[in-house]
Amino acid sequence: QEPKFRSIKKSNKVINQKLLSLNGVEGLILAIGFHDDGESYVVSDENLRTLNHSARIIDDNLFDISKIFMSEE
């Protein structure tokens, strides 16, 4: 994947307002494999492979997961 798709620029106005302003998002971004280079959050090749693999697993199981969390109780 292109390097421009491996980073989240902190200076991006929309990213700042809609994502980084949410409580806990920075910790989540770091926890899923990005690192803070000062101006952006960047994901390494190795972590990108792990993220892609995890996303495929979630996508493959999303229906079953949604049944658990969306059940009427």
DSSP file with accessible surface (Angstrom, degrees, kcal/mol):
  #  RESIDUE AA STRUCTURE BP1 BP2  ACC     N-H-->O    O-->H-N    N-H-->O    O-->H-N    TCO  KAPPA ALPHA  PHI   PSI    X-CA   Y-CA   Z-CA
    1    1 A Q              0   0  133      0, 0.0     5,-0.0     0, 0.0    44,-0.0   0.000 360.0 360.0 360.0 148.7    0.0    0.0    0.0
    2    2 A E    >   -     0   0  113      1,-0.1     3,-1.9     3,-0.1     4,-0.1  -0.308 360.0-120.9 -64.7 143.2    1.2    3.5   -0.7
    3    3 A P  G >  S+     0   0  102      0, 0.0     3,-2.1     0, 0.0     4,-0.1   0.819 109.8  66.0 -55.0 -31.2    2.9    5.4    2.2
    4    4 A K  G >  S+     0   0  140      1,-0.3     3,-0.5     2,-0.2    -2,-0.1   0.753  99.5  52.7 -65.9 -20.2    0.3    8.1    2.1
    5    5 A F  G <  S+     0   0  122     -3,-1.9    -1,-0.3     1,-0.2    -3,-0.1   0.331  99.1  66.0 -93.9   7.3   -2.3    5.6    3.2
    6    6 A R  G <  S+     0   0   51     -3,-2.1    37,-2.4    -4,-0.1     2,-0.3   0.257  95.4  63.1-109.3   9.7   -0.2    4.5    6.2
    7    7 A S  E <   -A   42   0A  39     -3,-0.5     2,-0.5    35,-0.2    35,-0.2  -0.961  59.8-150.0-138.2 154.3   -0.3    7.7    8.1
    8    8 A I  E     -A   41   0A  34     33,-2.5    33,-2.3    -2,-0.3     2,-0.5  -0.978  25.5-139.7-120.8 110.9   -2.8   10.0    9.9
    9    9 A K  E >   -A   40   0A 124     -2,-0.5     3,-1.1    31,-0.2    31,-0.2  -0.616   3.3-153.9 -76.6 124.3   -1.7   13.6    9.8
   10   10 A K  T 3  S+     0   0   47     29,-2.2    -1,-0.2    -2,-0.5    30,-0.1   0.778  93.4  61.1 -66.1 -26.2   -2.4   15.4   13.1
   11   11 A S  T 3  S+     0   0  102     28,-0.6     2,-0.4     4,-0.1    -1,-0.2   0.609  74.3 112.8 -78.6 -10.9   -2.6   18.7   11.2
   12   12 A N    <>  -     0   0   72     -3,-1.1     4,-2.7     1,-0.2     5,-0.2  -0.476  62.8-147.2 -66.8 120.8   -5.6   17.6    9.1
   13   13 A K  H  > S+     0   0  146     -2,-0.4     4,-2.6     1,-0.2     5,-0.2   0.904  95.6  46.2 -58.4 -45.6   -8.5   19.7   10.3
   14   14 A V  H  > S+     0   0   82      2,-0.2     4,-2.9     1,-0.2     5,-0.4   0.927 112.8  49.8 -66.9 -43.8  -11.2   17.0    9.7
   15   15 A I  H  >>S+     0   0   47      1,-0.2     5,-2.5     2,-0.2     4,-2.0   0.920 113.1  48.5 -59.6 -43.4   -9.0   14.3   11.4
   16   16 A N  I  <>S+     0   0   74     -4,-2.7     5,-0.8     3,-0.2    -2,-0.2   0.929 117.3  39.6 -62.5 -47.2   -8.6   16.6   14.3
   17   17 A Q  I  <5S+     0   0  115     -4,-2.6    -2,-0.2    -5,-0.2    -1,-0.2   0.886 127.1  29.7 -72.8 -41.2  -12.2   17.5   14.7
   18   18 A K  I  <5S+     0   0  153     -4,-2.9    -3,-0.2    -5,-0.2    -2,-0.2   0.681 134.4  15.5 -98.5 -18.9  -13.8   14.2   14.0
   19   19 A L  I ><5S+     0   0   58     -4,-2.0     3,-1.7    -5,-0.4    -3,-0.2   0.744 122.1  44.3-119.5 -60.5  -11.3   11.7   15.3
   20   20 A L  I 3 <S+     0   0   37     -5,-2.5     6,-0.2     1,-0.3    -4,-0.2   0.687 104.7  65.7 -69.9 -15.9   -8.5   13.0   17.5
   21   21 A S  T 3 <S+     0   0   77     -5,-0.8    -1,-0.3    -6,-0.4     2,-0.3   0.660  81.9  98.2 -78.0 -13.5  -11.0   15.1   19.5
   22   22 A L  S X  S-     0   0   98     -3,-1.7     3,-1.6     1,-0.1     4,-0.4  -0.554  87.3-105.1 -79.5 137.1  -12.6   11.9   20.8
   23   23 A N  T 3  S+     0   0  174     -2,-0.3    -1,-0.1     1,-0.2    -2,-0.1  -0.371 101.4   9.7 -62.1 125.9  -11.5   10.7   24.2
   24   24 A G  T 3> S+     0   0   49     -2,-0.1     4,-2.0    -4,-0.1    -1,-0.2   0.325  90.5 114.6  91.4  -7.9   -9.2    7.7   24.0
   25   25 A V  H <> S+     0   0   17     -3,-1.6     4,-3.0     2,-0.2     5,-0.2   0.911  73.8  53.8 -65.5 -41.7   -8.7    7.7   20.3
   26   26 A E  H  > S+     0   0   94     -4,-0.4     4,-2.3    -6,-0.2     5,-0.2   0.940 109.9  48.3 -59.6 -44.2   -4.9    8.5   20.5
   27   27 A G  H  > S+     0   0   45      1,-0.2     4,-2.5     2,-0.2    -1,-0.2   0.893 112.1  49.6 -61.0 -39.3   -4.4    5.5   22.8
   28   28 A L  H  X S+     0   0  104     -4,-2.0     4,-2.0     2,-0.2    -2,-0.2   0.930 108.8  51.8 -65.3 -45.0   -6.4    3.3   20.4
   29   29 A I  H  <>S+     0   0    9     -4,-3.0     5,-1.9     1,-0.2     4,-0.2   0.924 114.3  43.3 -58.5 -43.9   -4.4    4.5   17.4
   30   30 A L  H ><5S+     0   0   72     -4,-2.3     3,-1.3    -5,-0.2    -1,-0.2   0.897 111.1  55.3 -69.4 -38.1   -1.2    3.7   19.2
   31   31 A A  H 3<5S+     0   0   83     -4,-2.5    -1,-0.2     1,-0.3    -2,-0.2   0.805 102.8  55.7 -66.5 -29.8   -2.5    0.4   20.6
   32   32 A I  T 3<5S-     0   0   77     -4,-2.0    -1,-0.3    -5,-0.1    -2,-0.2   0.418 131.6 -82.5 -88.8   5.0   -3.4   -0.9   17.1
   33   33 A G  T < 5S+     0   0   14     -3,-1.3    11,-0.7     1,-0.4     2,-0.2   0.475  86.0 125.4 118.7   0.2    0.1   -0.4   15.8
   34   34 A F  E   < -B   43   0A  33     -5,-1.9    -1,-0.4     9,-0.2     2,-0.3  -0.560  42.5-150.4 -82.8 156.3    0.7    3.2   14.8
   35   35 A H  E     -B   42   0A  96      7,-2.6     7,-2.7    -2,-0.2     2,-0.7  -0.935  18.1-116.5-124.4 154.2    3.5    5.2   16.2
   36   36 A D  E     +B   41   0A  66     -2,-0.3     5,-0.2     5,-0.2    -6,-0.0  -0.791  27.4 177.6 -92.0 115.5    3.7    8.9   16.8
   37   37 A D        -     0   0   90      3,-2.6     2,-0.4    -2,-0.7    -1,-0.1   0.259  57.5-101.1 -99.6  12.2    6.4   10.6   14.7
   38   38 A G  S    S+     0   0   51      2,-0.4     3,-0.1     1,-0.1    -2,-0.0  -0.350 115.8  39.3 102.8 -51.8    5.4   14.1   16.0
   39   39 A E  S    S+     0   0  157     -2,-0.4   -29,-2.2     1,-0.2   -28,-0.6   0.634 124.0  14.9-103.2 -19.8    3.4   15.3   13.0
   40   40 A S  E     -A    9   0A  15    -31,-0.2    -3,-2.6   -30,-0.1     2,-0.5  -0.949  68.7-114.6-146.9 164.9    1.6   12.1   12.1
   41   41 A Y  E     -AB   8  36A   9    -33,-2.3   -33,-2.5    -2,-0.3     2,-0.4  -0.945  42.0-170.0-101.6 127.6    0.6    8.6   13.3
   42   42 A V  E     -AB   7  35A  35     -7,-2.7    -7,-2.6    -2,-0.5     2,-0.4  -0.947  15.2-147.3-125.7 140.2    2.4    6.1   11.1
   43   43 A V  E     - B   0  34A   4    -37,-2.4    -9,-0.2    -2,-0.4     2,-0.1  -0.885  19.1-131.7-107.7 136.3    2.0    2.4   10.8
   44   44 A S     >  -     0   0   45    -11,-0.7     4,-2.6    -2,-0.4     5,-0.2  -0.326  27.0-105.7 -77.9 166.2    4.9    0.1    9.9
   45   45 A D  H  > S+     0   0   83      1,-0.2     4,-2.1     2,-0.2     5,-0.2   0.921 121.1  48.9 -56.9 -46.2    4.8   -2.5    7.2
   46   46 A E  H  > S+     0   0  130      1,-0.2     4,-1.9     2,-0.2    -1,-0.2   0.936 113.5  44.9 -62.9 -46.5    4.7   -5.3    9.8
   47   47 A N  H  > S+     0   0   56      1,-0.2     4,-2.7     2,-0.2    -1,-0.2   0.850 109.2  57.5 -67.6 -31.5    1.9   -3.7   11.8
   48   48 A L  H  X S+     0   0   19     -4,-2.6     4,-2.8     2,-0.2    -1,-0.2   0.922 105.4  50.1 -64.2 -41.4    0.0   -2.9    8.6
   49   49 A R  H  X S+     0   0  154     -4,-2.1     4,-2.4     1,-0.2    -2,-0.2   0.923 111.9  48.3 -61.6 -42.3    0.0   -6.7    7.7
   50   50 A T  H  X S+     0   0   77     -4,-1.9     4,-2.7     2,-0.2    -2,-0.2   0.923 111.9  49.1 -64.0 -43.7   -1.3   -7.4   11.2
   51   51 A L  H  X S+     0   0   41     -4,-2.7     4,-2.6     2,-0.2    -2,-0.2   0.918 111.8  48.7 -61.8 -43.8   -4.0   -4.8   10.9
   52   52 A N  H  X S+     0   0   68     -4,-2.8     4,-2.1     2,-0.2    -2,-0.2   0.917 112.4  48.3 -63.3 -42.1   -5.1   -6.1    7.5
   53   53 A H  H  X S+     0   0  103     -4,-2.4     4,-2.1    -5,-0.2    -2,-0.2   0.936 112.7  48.2 -63.5 -44.9   -5.2   -9.6    8.8
   54   54 A S  H  X S+     0   0   51     -4,-2.7     4,-2.6     1,-0.2    -2,-0.2   0.899 109.5  52.9 -62.5 -41.5   -7.2   -8.5   11.8
   55   55 A A  H  X S+     0   0   55     -4,-2.6     4,-2.9     1,-0.2    -1,-0.2   0.896 108.1  51.0 -62.3 -39.4   -9.6   -6.5    9.7
   56   56 A R  H  X S+     0   0  138     -4,-2.1     4,-2.8     2,-0.2    -1,-0.2   0.914 110.1  49.5 -64.2 -41.4  -10.2   -9.6    7.5
   57   57 A I  H  X S+     0   0   79     -4,-2.1     4,-1.3     2,-0.2    -2,-0.2   0.940 113.7  45.6 -63.1 -45.0  -11.0  -11.7   10.5
   58   58 A I  H >X S+     0   0   93     -4,-2.6     4,-0.7     1,-0.2     3,-0.5   0.942 113.7  49.3 -62.8 -46.4  -13.4   -9.1   11.9
   59   59 A D  H >< S+     0   0  113     -4,-2.9     3,-0.9     1,-0.2     4,-0.4   0.916 109.9  51.3 -60.2 -43.2  -15.1   -8.7    8.5
   60   60 A D  H 3< S+     0   0  125     -4,-2.8    -1,-0.2     1,-0.2    -2,-0.2   0.759 121.2  33.8 -64.8 -25.5  -15.4  -12.5    8.1
   61   61 A N  H <X S+     0   0   68     -4,-1.3     4,-2.5    -3,-0.5    -1,-0.2   0.276  83.7 109.5-114.3  10.6  -17.1  -12.7   11.5
   62   62 A L  H <X S+     0   0   88     -3,-0.9     4,-3.0    -4,-0.7     5,-0.2   0.875  76.5  53.8 -60.5 -39.3  -19.0   -9.5   11.6
   63   63 A F  H  > S+     0   0  144     -4,-0.4     4,-1.8     1,-0.2    -1,-0.2   0.949 112.6  43.6 -62.0 -47.2  -22.4  -11.0   11.3
   64   64 A D  H  > S+     0   0   85      1,-0.2     4,-1.4     2,-0.2    -1,-0.2   0.898 114.5  50.5 -65.2 -39.5  -21.8  -13.4   14.2
   65   65 A I  H  X S+     0   0   61     -4,-2.5     4,-2.1     1,-0.2     3,-0.3   0.926 108.6  51.9 -64.2 -42.8  -20.2  -10.6   16.3
   66   66 A S  H  X S+     0   0   44     -4,-3.0     4,-2.3     1,-0.2    -1,-0.2   0.859 104.2  57.4 -64.8 -33.7  -23.2   -8.3   15.6
   67   67 A K  H  < S+     0   0  114     -4,-1.8     4,-0.4    -5,-0.2    -1,-0.2   0.891 108.5  47.4 -63.0 -36.9  -25.6  -11.0   16.8
   68   68 A I  H >< S+     0   0  117     -4,-1.4     3,-0.5    -3,-0.3    -2,-0.2   0.938 121.1  34.2 -68.9 -46.6  -23.9  -11.1   20.1
   69   69 A F  H 3< S+     0   0  160     -4,-2.1    -2,-0.2     1,-0.2    -1,-0.2   0.658 120.7  47.2 -88.0 -15.0  -23.7   -7.4   20.7
   70   70 A M  T 3< S+     0   0  148     -4,-2.3    -1,-0.2    -5,-0.2    -2,-0.2   0.266  80.0 130.7-108.8  11.5  -27.0   -6.4   19.1
   71   71 A S    <   -     0   0   59     -3,-0.5     2,-0.6    -4,-0.4    -3,-0.1  -0.314  62.6-115.4 -68.3 147.3  -29.2   -9.1   20.7
   72   72 A E              0   0  195     -2,-0.0    -1,-0.1     0, 0.0    -2,-0.1  -0.723 360.0 360.0 -85.1 122.4  -32.4   -7.9   22.3
   73   73 A E              0   0  220     -2,-0.6     0, 0.0     0, 0.0     0, 0.0  -0.957 360.0 360.0-130.2 360.0  -32.4   -8.5   26.1
